[in-house]
Amino acid sequence: MSSDAVGATSRNSSAHVEAAPLGRGLSTLLRITRMNLRHPRQVAFALGATVVAAILQSLIPQLLGQAVDQTQIAIAGGVTGTAAAQALWTPALLLLAVSALRGLLTMAQNYFAEAVGHQVAYELRLACYDKIQRLSFSFHDRVHSGDLITLGMLDLDGVRMYFSTALVRVLQLTMLIGIGAYMMISTDPVLGLVALSFVPFVAWRSSVTQLKLRATWLDLQERLSVLGRVMEENLAGVRVVRAFSAQDYEMAKFDRASKNALDLAHEQVDVYVPNTSAMTLSFFFAMGLVLWIGCAKLIAGQLSVGTLATFLAFMTMLQMPVRQIGLMVNAFARAYTCGSRLFGLLDQDVTIRDAPEARPLEITGGALRFDNVSFAYPGAGNRAILKNISFEARRGETIAIVGAPGSGKSTMVHLIPRFYDVTGGTITLDGQDIRGVTLATLRKAIAIVQQDAFLFTTTIENNIAYGDPWAKEQRIERASESAQLHNYILGLPAGYDTLVGERGASLSGGQRQRLTIARTMMLRPSVVVFDDSTAAIDAATEQRIREAIRRFAKDRVTIIIAQRLSSLKHADCILFVENGEIVERGTHQELLAKRGRYKALNDLQLRPGDDIAIACRGAP
Ligand SMILES: Nc1ncnc2c1ncn2[C@@H]1O[C@H](COP(=O)(O)OP(=O)(O)OP(=O)(O)O)[C@@H](O)[C@H]1O
C-alpha cells in the first residue's frame, strides 16, 4: 500500500466527534461564558483588576509627559543640580507607584482569569470523562479513542483560554484603546488621529493573520491527530510490527504523517512572518509621522515637548494591545470550534440508558430468556447479525454456544448486559425485560469474561479485585486458585503485588485469560459468560478450571462460548449458531445423534489434521 493510501486509510478509519453546526456559534460562546460565570467571585476580581490596571496604564504616558515638561520648565528657569533633581522626585515617585500598582493588578488579573479558566477546564474534563463512561458501545465503535484524547487535551485548552484571552482581553483592549484615543484626540485632534492611524490597519492584519492561522491550526490539529493515531496503533501493536518486520513500513507511515504536519507548520510561517513585518512597519510609519508633525507644532509653539512625549508613549503603549486584537479574535474562534466539538460530545445522546420508569432488577429464580431476538449493529446498515434467537436457561444451568467465527456468538451475549439493545424480540431476566430495569442493577447481575483478556496496568491483586476493591486477601487467593493461577503468582518475587505491564504485556496469553477468570470469580453474578475465555489455556489446566467453573456455576446461569467442543460438551444445552441463527440445539449426545453440523464439527476436532500428520512425518 502506498503511503498516500495509508494516510487516507488512517484518516478515514473512524468518525470524529462532530462539532455543532456553524449557526450555533453564538450559543456555544454563551454556553462557555455561562460556565465561566459560575465562578462569580474570581470573575469579578479578574474583571475589576483589568479595569483598574487599564486606567493606571493609561496614566503612565501622561505622567511621563508631565515629567518631561517639568524638567523643561526647570531647565528653562535655570534650576540645576540638586534642586532640579528634587523637582523630578514627585513625578518619578508617582510614575513608580502607578507602574508598581498596575503591575500588581495585572498579576491579580492574570491569576484570577487563569483560575477561572482552569476551573472550567477541570469541570469540562470531568464531564467529558463521565460522558465517555456512559456513552453506548456504538459510539465507541464509531469514534477513534485517539480523537477522544485529542478532544480532552487540545479542545479543552481552547475553552480554558477563552476567559483570559478572549473575554478579559476585550475589556482590557476596549479600555486602553478607548482611553488612549480619547486622551490623544482631545489633546490634539490632528496629531491624535495620525497617532491612531496604525490601529485599524494593525487590527485588520492581525485579525486576518490569526484567522488564517486558525484555519491551518485546525488542519494541523487533525494532522496531529492522525500522527497520534499512527503512534498509538504502533505502540499497541508493537509485537505484530516486530513479528512482521514491518518497521520500515511503519516508519514510512509515521514519516508521511509527520511531513503532513511539517508542511502545515511551514504554511503557518508563510502567513505569520510577512504580516508581522507589515504591522511593525505601519506602526513605525505612524510614529514617524507623529514625530514629524509633532516637531513642526513644537517649533511653532503649539505643542510642548511633554505632550509630544505623551503621544509617543501612548502609541508605544497601544502597539501591543492592538496587535493582540488578532489573538483575541483567534481566541473567540478557537473557543467556538473547540467548544462546539466538546459540547458535540457532551450532548451526544446516550442511547443505552435507564428508561424513565426503570426499576431495580429483582433476582428471584435467576432465569434468563431470549425471545425471538434479532439484532443489527447501529450504523452498520440493516445487516441482521442475529435472527429470531430464542432460548431459556434457569439457575444452575449451563448453555453453550458454538459456531463458526463471525456467526454472532459474542454479539448474542453482549446483548444481555445491554452493551447494545436488541432490534427485535425481548431478553428477560426473571421475567423482567432488561430494557425496563436499571442498568446498574442489570450489569451487576451479569459478569462476562471477555474474549480479549484486558488487564489494567497495576498489580495482579488489584486486577483480580477490580470488581470488589475491598475484598479480603483470602477471597482473592481463592479466586486465583480456582483459575489455576495461585501457585504461579506465589512463585513470582513480588507475589500478588507484581505489576502486570501495560495491558498485561508481562503475562502470557493463558495467564492473562486465567487472571480475567479469577477477576470474574470474585463477583456474585446471576448470569456469568465465558466468551472463548479458555482458548489460550492448555487442556489439562482447562480441565481443572472447568471443575472450578462448575462449582461457581451452581447458583447461576452460565453461558460458555468455545471453539473447542471438549470445553462445552458437559453443557445442559448447546446452541449451534450459523449466520446469526440457531440451527441446532440439544445436549452433546442429542446433537451427535442428529448427525448434523455439530457432529461434523465434533468429528473434525477428534480427527488429527492432515497438516499435523505431514509435519510429524517431516520431523527427524
Ligand atoms: N461493533 C460492531 N459493529 C459492526 N459489526 C460488528 C461489530 N462487532 C461484530 N460485528 C460483526 O458481527 C458479526 C458477528 O460478530 P461476533 O463477534 O458476534 O461473532 P463471533 O461468532 O463471536 O465470532 P468469533 O468466534 O470470531 O468471536 C461479524 O460479522 C462481525 O463482523
PDBQT file of the ligand as one rigid body, heavy atoms in Angstrom, charges set to zero:
ROOT
HETATM    1  N1  LIG A 701     -19.151  -3.400  16.750  1.00  0.00    +0.000 N 
HETATM    2  C1  LIG A 701     -19.519  -3.969  15.596  1.00  0.00    +0.000 A 
HETATM    3  N2  LIG A 701     -20.034  -3.202  14.610  1.00  0.00    +0.000 NA
HETATM    4  C2  LIG A 701     -20.436  -3.771  13.441  1.00  0.00    +0.000 A 
HETATM    5  N3  LIG A 701     -20.351  -5.097  13.184  1.00  0.00    +0.000 NA
HETATM    6  C3  LIG A 701     -19.837  -5.893  14.132  1.00  0.00    +0.000 A 
HETATM    7  C4  LIG A 701     -19.385  -5.381  15.390  1.00  0.00    +0.000 A 
HETATM    8  N4  LIG A 701     -18.930  -6.403  16.139  1.00  0.00    +0.000 NA
HETATM    9  C5  LIG A 701     -19.071  -7.514  15.395  1.00  0.00    +0.000 A 
HETATM   10  N5  LIG A 701     -19.621  -7.209  14.193  1.00  0.00    +0.000 N 
HETATM   11  C6  LIG A 701     -19.982  -8.161  13.133  1.00  0.00    +0.000 C 
HETATM   12  O1  LIG A 701     -20.968  -9.032  13.644  1.00  0.00    +0.000 OA
HETATM   13  C7  LIG A 701     -20.755 -10.340  13.206  1.00  0.00    +0.000 C 
HETATM   14  C8  LIG A 701     -20.739 -11.285  14.418  1.00  0.00    +0.000 C 
HETATM   15  O2  LIG A 701     -19.638 -10.973  15.227  1.00  0.00    +0.000 OA
HETATM   16  P1  LIG A 701     -19.354 -11.732  16.599  1.00  0.00    +0.000 P 
HETATM   17  O3  LIG A 701     -18.188 -11.100  17.225  1.00  0.00    +0.000 OA
HETATM   18  O4  LIG A 701     -20.597 -11.779  17.364  1.00  0.00    +0.000 OA
HETATM   19  O5  LIG A 701     -19.005 -13.187  16.069  1.00  0.00    +0.000 OA
HETATM   20  P2  LIG A 701     -18.485 -14.439  16.889  1.00  0.00    +0.000 P 
HETATM   21  O6  LIG A 701     -19.329 -15.572  16.454  1.00  0.00    +0.000 OA
HETATM   22  O7  LIG A 701     -18.416 -14.152  18.333  1.00  0.00    +0.000 OA
HETATM   23  O8  LIG A 701     -17.027 -14.573  16.270  1.00  0.00    +0.000 OA
HETATM   24  P3  LIG A 701     -15.707 -15.165  16.955  1.00  0.00    +0.000 P 
HETATM   25  O9  LIG A 701     -15.934 -16.609  17.170  1.00  0.00    +0.000 OA
HETATM   26  O10 LIG A 701     -14.669 -14.887  15.935  1.00  0.00    +0.000 OA
HETATM   27  O11 LIG A 701     -15.526 -14.399  18.212  1.00  0.00    +0.000 OA
HETATM   28  C9  LIG A 701     -19.469 -10.349  12.426  1.00  0.00    +0.000 C 
HETATM   29  O12 LIG A 701     -19.792 -10.360  11.045  1.00  0.00    +0.000 OA
HETATM   30  C10 LIG A 701     -18.809  -9.054  12.772  1.00  0.00    +0.000 C 
HETATM   31  O13 LIG A 701     -18.114  -8.518  11.687  1.00  0.00    +0.000 OA
ENDROOT
TORSDOF 0
